[in-house]
Amino acid sequence: MKNIGIHLLVGLAVLLIACKKDDSKPAPTKTELLTQRAWKITQVKANNTPLTDDLVTQVAGQAGLLGELYASDVLFKADGTFTATNRTTQNTFSGTWTFNADQTQLTITTSTQTIAFKIIKLTSDILTMDSADSYTVTIPILGTQSVIVTLDLVPAS
């Protein structure tokens, strides 16, 4: 009887080890996460305060490339290029993108402007980033403000 119990225990241990999930697949890189789909901005914050769509529209022209990205689906490609398509007008623009050495900063460049963002969170479902530099914008009622812009993006549909 004693041997049967030991054999059952060993058999159960072998079965559990054989059925263990294979975790040998490496986690996706930041480049893979960024380039696997198009992204769209769902929220813009100025100094951590969420902005309404109306307010963003009012100040978007002052923000150059950042304003152009606001209403666009942005597709980052593995070759270091991107294409952005405005969801309303269907106008497109393109440029290049790069990560810094430790992939904590994303720099986007077009023919007219370069902007850098600090990556706060990057998963397959969320991209949150802060502008690396502050922007000076004139906000109705509040006047001229120096702001760090936070962008929350999700996969575009």
Secondary structure by P-SEA (a helix, b strand, c coil): caaaaaaaaaaaaaaaaaaccccccccccaaaaaccbbbbbcccccccccccaaaaaaacccccccccccccccccccccccccccccccbbbbbcccccccccbbbbbcccbbbbbccccccccbbbbcccbbbbbbcccccccccbbbbbbcccc
